[in-house]
Amino acid sequence: MNNIDPAWAWSQFKSTNRQPWGLTQAAHLYRRSGFGAGRGELQRAVAGGVQRCVQQILHDNQESQSFQDEMALMTRSIVSSGNLQSLATAWLYRMLKTTDQLHEKTTLFWHGHFATSADKVQDAFMMQQQNDLLRKHAIGDFSEMVQAISQNPAMLLYLDSANNRKTHPNENFARELMELFCLGEGNYTEQDIRELARCFTGWEVRNRAYRFNKYQHDFGKKAFLGTQGELTGQQAIAHVISTPAAPLFIARKLVQYYVMDEPAAPEELLAPLAKRLRKDKFQIRGTLEMIFRSNLFYSEHAVARKIKSPVDMVVGIMRGLSIKTDLTQVAQRLQEIGHGLYFPPNVKGWDGGRTWINSSTLLGRSNLMHALIHSETTTFGNTSLQAHLQHNRIHSLAHAATYFSDMFCAVPLADNSKSQLVASSQQETNNTEQQFKSLLHQVVSLPQFQLG
């Protein structure tokens, strides 16, 4: 990574004979900016060219008002019931049905960044309220999002900030604001934390809403991160975000999420992204556009350099094959293997990367996919897998192996590997539908499928 020229890395990608814009590159873009796409959508993306495709993903895929109304009605019903598990089911449904995949993929990113668990909050209304907040600001103004999340009741309860009193300041939110949300380790001191915590005293939750209690607020002078004064909480947040470490920290998190798990990008490579963030006043959309149009994004440094999260894995195959199934069961199985929506493991969120594929989680991933593919409630475009494939002009197991490889594997399968998978599927059963399902499960259990 240290040898990559930043000027080349962030220049716009142009299709050439040596580095073409084709099905593989389009599938890569859709997997990273969203959860994947069907064959027809990928073919249209290839025909339209990379720049038009990025434009559509960033600007032209807004959800219809009728879909937004449907989701609002669904979540209101769940909130009324108080069923926390059903929130995850509804969010999975949205990921599967939305036309604006980038918004949901980025909302998922911020869910891990501003990690808040329903396991502690225990309130469906407040958890859904936070989810809506993250979605509203997902590719918008990061500064506004931090200001909003700081007064979000779920966050206040999760970090015990609702008990922050002038006589006994609670340092949790101040610490996480700098360490996890805005700056990263090494860019503040313990004294900065103590002083910053005083700015948020008197921030309470009453009747599921934020309330400022002036009687519990410390109005005295504070000094942190090179500034001092009688700062309010809002002014304190603005100052934290104004420090030089903030745009570099957010740029690093975006690159890790959208480009590559590892190695960590050096500061020199991140500097142009950080500059763009600062220039755009922390509007996220422009930085994502810079990433998705870049040489780096389509290079060997990015392709197949991420490991799919369980949610990416499941939603990707479901969107790609138009799968319908019992989403409540899917949400539960995701939680069992460590990616429960609304239930991040701790304040740091999910570690991601290689932690998704240790010895125990690999088996869990394979079992989850087997249950999804073979469940009696599962259909593929409202029909059988064989019929769905035939609709896409895939009539043989050999063609299906290539189709699954092109659609779902960041590293295409070799011909001999596909032949072995086909032979194995034929040996398992004489039932044609079961052969196609066996082939699909074998593909999604391969190392090549785990790479996003």
C-alpha positions, -999 to +999 in steps of 0.1 A: +000+000+000+029+024+007+039+021-030+006+032-044+006+067-060-023+086-045-027+107-077-032+075-097-053+058-070-080+085-069-080+094-106-111+083-125-111+047-138-113+044-175-121+012-193-092-001-215-084-034-232-060-042-203-085-031-176-120-033-191-154-024-177-172-057-178-195-080-158-168-087-132-162-050-125-199-042-124-206-070-100-178-057-078-193-022-078-227-035-069-214-057-041-195-029-025-219-001-030-249-023-021-256-060-017-253-071-053-275-072-084-293-096-107-279-106-141-301-082-160-291-052-139-254-061-143-257-064-180-274-029-182-246-015-161-220-029-184-237-015-214-241+020-198-205+023-187-189+028-154-194+065-150-231+063-158-235+034-134-218+053-105-240+083-113-271+061-111-261+044-078-253+078-062-280+100-075-308+082-094-320+053-074-343+070-049-370+049-032-405+056-043-429+073-020-451+042-019-422+021-007-413+046+019-449+046+031-449+008+032-418+007+053-431+034+077-463+014+082-444-018+088-420-002+114-448+016+132-466-017+136-435-033+150-427-004+173-463-006+186-458-043+194-424-036+211-409-066+193-372-059+190-364-090+169-390-079+143-370-047+137-342-068+122-368-086+099-381-053+087-346-040+080-337-071+060-369-066+040-359-031+032-324-042+021-340-067-002-366-045-018-350-010-018-340+006-051-314+027-032-289+000-021-262+025-014-283+042+013-290+009+031-254-003+028-242+030+042-268+029+070-255-005+079-220+010+080-231+038+104-250+012+125-216-004+132-198+029+136-223+044+161-230+010+176-260+008+199-275-025+210-312-032+216-300-057+242-293-028+265-317-001+253-347-026+253-370-001+235-381-007+199-392+029+194-358+044+203-339+018+183-360+024+152-357+062+157-319+058+157-320+036+126-341+063+108-316+089+119-287+070+104-306+065+072-315+102+069-279+113+072-262+082+057-246+098+027-252+134+038-236+157+064-214+138+088-213+168+112-251+169+114-253+132+119-229+134+149-248+163+164-281+143+160-267+110+173-253+128+204-289+137+214-304+104+203-322+087+232-309+052+223-273+064+222-277+084+255-290+053+272-265+029+257-235+049+268-251+059+301-249+096+291-284+101+304-268+100+339-242+126+331-244+152+360-222+182+367-211+168+401-204+133+386-196+136+348-200+104+329-171+101+304-185+073+282-199+095+254-169+119+254-145+090+251-164+073+223-170+105+205-132+110+200-120+074+200-146+056+179-168+083+162-145+111+151-108+110+157-094+076+166-069+066+193-038+088+199-055+120+189-067+131+224-057+128+260-075+115+292-077+152+303-094+160+270-120+133+278-126+147+313-131+182+300-152+172+270-175+151+293-184+183+312-199+197+280-226+170+279-237+172+316-274+176+319-282+158+287-311+135+297-338+112+284-373+118+295-404+101+279-382+086+252-369+120+241-338+141+247-341+168+273-315+194+284-315+198+322-299+232+329-297+224+366-274+195+359-252+212+333-217+224+340-216+260+325-180+265+336-150+270+313-136+238+297-103+233+279-097+204+255-081+197+221-065+231+220-095+253+227-112+266+258-143+284+268-178+279+282-186+255+254-220+238+250-222+202+239-230+212+203-200+236+202-178+209+216-188+184+189-182+210+162-147+216+176-139+179+177-149+175+140-129+206+131-096+190+142-072+177+114-075+141+126-113+139+119-114+138+081-085+113+080-102+091+105-135+090+085-117+085+052-099+055+067-131+040+079-148+045+045-118+029+027-119+000+051-156-005+046-159+000+008-124-008-006-103-032+014-102-048+049-065-048+050-037-036+050-046-003+066-043+025+041-014+049+049-021+085+056-006+096+022-032+075+004-060+088+025-050+125+023-069+132-010-101+117+004-097+137+037-092+168+016-124+161-003-143+156+029-130+189+043-138+207+010-173+192+010-179+202+047-181+165+056-208+156+030-203+119+026-217+115-009-189+133-027-163+111-010-181+079-019-183+091-055-145+097-055-141+061-042-164+044-067-150+062-097-114+056-088-086+035-103-079+020-068-115+007-064-112-015-096-076-025-091-061-056-076-057-037-043-095-037-039-111-065-059-116-095-036-099-077-008-129-077+015-147-105+033-185-105+031-203-099+063-231-124+070-257-097+061-238-090+028-237-127+021-274-134+027-289-102+012-265-105-018-277-140-028-313-132-020-313-102-043-293-120-070-317-149-072-349-131-063-352-153-032-383-151-010-383-169+023-391-165+060-371-134+069-377-138+107-358-171+105-330-154+085-327-125+110-325-150+138-298-171+121-278-139+114-279-131+151-267-166+159-236-162+138-228-128+152-244-103+129-277-095+145-291-063+132-298-039+161-276-061+183-239-051+177-216-070+201-202-039+219-196-001+215-169-008+189-195-025+166-184-055+145-147-060+139-154-074+104-127-086+081-111-119+090-133-122+122-162-132+099-145-164+088-129-181+118-133-219+123-167-216+140-183-188+119-174-205+086-195-235+096-223-212+107-222-193+074-224-226+055-253-239+076-272-206+073-269-207+035-280-244+034-310-236+055-318-206+032-315-226+000-333-257+011-360-243+032-396-252+022-405-216+024-378-205+000-387-196-036-366-182-064-386-155-082-418-172-069-408-205-085-382-233-083-344-226-087-344-246-119-373-226-134-357-193-122-324-203-140-342-214-171-359-180-172-324-165-173-315-190-201-295-213-178-304-248-187-276-270-175-256-275-143-224-265-161-240-232-172-254-227-137-219-231-122-206-203-144-236-182-137-232-185-099-195-178-102-200-147-123-228-134-100-215-142-065-177-148-066-152-120-065-126-144-078-141-164-108-140-202-104-116-221-127-132-244-152-119-276-135-133-264-102-168-258-118-166-293-133-159-309-100-188-290-084-212-302-111-200-338-107-204-336-070-240-323-073-249-351-097-236-377-074-256-364-045-291-369-060-309-377-092-335-349-086-327-321-110-340-293-087-319-307-058-289-309-080-291-271-088-296-264-051-267-286-041-245-268-067-256-234-054-248-244-018-214-257-028-206-225-045-216-203-016-195-224+007-163-218-012-136-194-001-141-175-034-177-167-024-167-154+010-148-125-007-168-095-015 
